[in-house]
Amino acid sequence: MTTRDFLVWKAAGRKIVVVTAYDALFGRLVDEAGVDCVLVGDSVNQVLAGEPSTLSATLEQMIYHARSVRRGVRRALLVVDLPFLSYQVSREEALRNAGRVLKETGAEAVKLEGGAAMAETVRAMVEIGIPVMGHIGLTPQSVHALGGYRVQGRDEATAERLQRDAAALAEAGAFSIVLELVPAALAASLTSRVGAATIGIGAGAGCDGQVLVLPDLLGLNDAFSPKFLKRYASLAGEVRRAVGQYADEVRAGSYPDPDHSF
């Protein structure tokens, strides 16, 4: 898969499937399942590391996980989140860090948060050959400025700002834009107005594609249940059952049995 495919699929009305994964094993499994794009999200800081937000994620952390996922992904497009303060301080630092991500991970693109304020940074990256996926709406790296994890664009002023943000990112050369926690009607309107492919999460069916975090859609992270999330499995309960059975058999002395011994 390539970034050009996103634009071809948008024009053809073919929906784009994106999942977030953090390691080689799940990277291989989702790639074999036929997803179009694997995003190594800074959500790893919350989902795997147990941190309260994405803000403390580091560039080294993202590179480590992206390299792991790259070993499992052979076909899908691989995109890596740039963590907080790796691209906001200066344009030169943003270019250096984005280039380092591609160079050290083998990924095809980076993702960054922010709209019109980040457009020139996006343009600079695109001009030197770094494909960029944008991210507007609820931007987790700005959670404190936004007043928490809540839907963005419900009032007229914010909706107009999101329209400007999407247009600025697309004009700067972003091949795709994540729309997170945006009212469905607004997300559909943004999708119809910009040339970049939109990827929704909590943004309705009118986007060009959808993204979910893999442990969420598998029901592994069963403590997380926002309205937009559909669980396609209930693996947390299965993990508890399997590990509990293993523990019972070890304590009872029934594992390992002759069939599992040398």
Secondary structure as the mmCIF struct_conf table of DSSP 4:
data_model
#
loop_
_struct_conf.conf_type_id
_struct_conf.id
_struct_conf.beg_label_comp_id
_struct_conf.beg_label_asym_id
_struct_conf.beg_label_seq_id
_struct_conf.end_label_comp_id
_struct_conf.end_label_asym_id
_struct_conf.end_label_seq_id
HELX_RH_AL_P HELX_RH_AL_P1 THR A 3 ALA A 12
TURN_TY1_P TURN_TY1_P1 GLY A 13 GLY A 13
STRN STRN1 ILE A 16 THR A 20
BEND BEND1 ASP A 23 ASP A 23
HELX_RH_AL_P HELX_RH_AL_P2 ALA A 24 ALA A 33
TURN_TY1_P TURN_TY1_P2 GLY A 34 GLY A 34
BEND BEND2 ASP A 36 ASP A 36
STRN STRN2 CYS A 37 VAL A 40
TURN_TY1_P TURN_TY1_P3 ASP A 42 SER A 43
HELX_RH_AL_P HELX_RH_AL_P3 VAL A 44 VAL A 47
TURN_TY1_P TURN_TY1_P4 LEU A 48 ALA A 49
BEND BEND3 PRO A 52 THR A 54
TURN_TY1_P TURN_TY1_P5 LEU A 55 SER A 56
HELX_RH_AL_P HELX_RH_AL_P4 LEU A 59 GLY A 72
BEND BEND4 ARG A 74 ALA A 76
STRN STRN3 LEU A 77 ASP A 81
HELX_LH_PP_P HELX_LH_PP_P1 LEU A 82 PRO A 83
TURN_TY1_P TURN_TY1_P6 PHE A 84 LEU A 85
BEND BEND5 SER A 86 VAL A 89
HELX_RH_AL_P HELX_RH_AL_P5 ARG A 91 THR A 105
BEND BEND6 GLU A 108 GLU A 108
STRN STRN4 ALA A 109 LYS A 111
STRN STRN5 GLY A 114 GLY A 114
BEND BEND7 GLY A 115 GLY A 115
HELX_RH_3T_P HELX_RH_3T_P1 ALA A 116 MET A 118
HELX_RH_AL_P HELX_RH_AL_P6 ALA A 119 GLU A 127
TURN_TY1_P TURN_TY1_P7 ILE A 128 GLY A 129
STRN STRN6 VAL A 132 GLY A 137
BEND BEND8 LEU A 138 LEU A 138
HELX_RH_3T_P HELX_RH_3T_P2 PRO A 140 SER A 142
HELX_RH_AL_P HELX_RH_AL_P7 VAL A 143 LEU A 146
TURN_TY1_P TURN_TY1_P8 GLY A 147 GLY A 147
BEND BEND9 GLY A 148 TYR A 149
BEND BEND10 ASP A 155 ASP A 155
HELX_RH_AL_P HELX_RH_AL_P8 GLU A 156 ALA A 172
TURN_TY1_P TURN_TY1_P9 GLY A 173 GLY A 173
BEND BEND11 PHE A 175 PHE A 175
STRN STRN7 SER A 176 GLU A 180
BEND BEND12 LEU A 181 LEU A 181
HELX_RH_AL_P HELX_RH_AL_P9 ALA A 184 ARG A 193
BEND BEND13 GLY A 195 ALA A 196
STRN STRN8 ALA A 197 ILE A 201
BEND BEND14 GLY A 202 ALA A 203
TURN_TY1_P TURN_TY1_P10 ALA A 205 GLY A 206
BEND BEND15 CYS A 207 ASP A 208
STRN STRN9 GLY A 209 VAL A 213
HELX_RH_AL_P HELX_RH_AL_P10 LEU A 214 LEU A 217
TURN_TY1_P TURN_TY1_P11 LEU A 218 GLY A 219
BEND BEND16 LEU A 220 ASN A 221
TURN_TY1_P TURN_TY1_P12 ASP A 222 ALA A 223
TURN_TY1_P TURN_TY1_P13 LYS A 227 PHE A 228
BEND BEND17 TYR A 232 TYR A 232
HELX_RH_AL_P HELX_RH_AL_P11 LEU A 235 ALA A 252
TURN_TY1_P TURN_TY1_P14 GLY A 253 GLY A 253
BEND BEND18 TYR A 255 PRO A 256
HELX_RH_3T_P HELX_RH_3T_P3 PRO A 258 HIS A 260
#
